[in-house]
Amino acid sequence: MIDFYALTSPNVQKVFLMLEEVELPYKVIPVDVWAGKQFEAEFKKLNPNAKIPVIVDHNSYGGKPHTVFESGAILFYLAEKTGKYLPKDPAARMDTIQWLFWQMATVGPMFGQKVHFTLFAPQGNEYSATRYKTEVLRLYDVLETRLGQSQYIGSIDYSIADMACFPWMRGYESHGATRASHPNVARWVDSVMARPATKRMLEKIAELQAKSSREKATDEQKDRFFGRGQYARV
């Protein structure tokens, strides 16, 4: 059994996708990050970085429990454990890993900052908002080119690289991309959206929405979450 510490973020969604695809038994343990539950001592024993997702696989190396944090590492761990969604061919395997790193190093941070400066930052951040919106559209161009060369992001087959990117990029039209401007991205989103595991993931995310206090979080809770106000280090 795998314990899955989660809520609803894109980084959580990618792990849901993998768990549903490989059909390993797992138990969801909600962590309301807007209420600061990730900062509690017991959770920080699992992830000293105080973020979700985290998994605890109770039947891991040598049959012993093992904890894994960082969503990309979790995808890689589950692919290694099951032998699925990571190519065996060395060249295709490396291509998949490098596109997984692309998502972790660029898509996640840039899209996350765009969301922050669009939804949560105070007025007067036009430079930041413009910078991140521009970078997000540039990354859609990168993906459009890649998907013109390959059926899926990592290789010709669906893989952890697709699972990593999909939750961030499935709402491409809300980011300023369109079917006309990015037809390969649209085709890819449609293909992933049609997968049964994706549909199950979206159902589970909808269920977890009720366990999130985001819409009623206090200013103090938001400040702690974002590391601002009294929680700012500088």
Summary of the structure (lengths in Angstrom):
residues: 234
radius of gyration: 18.0
end to end distance: 42.4
largest distance: 54.2
contacts: 708
relative contact order: 0.14
helix: 62%
strand: 8%
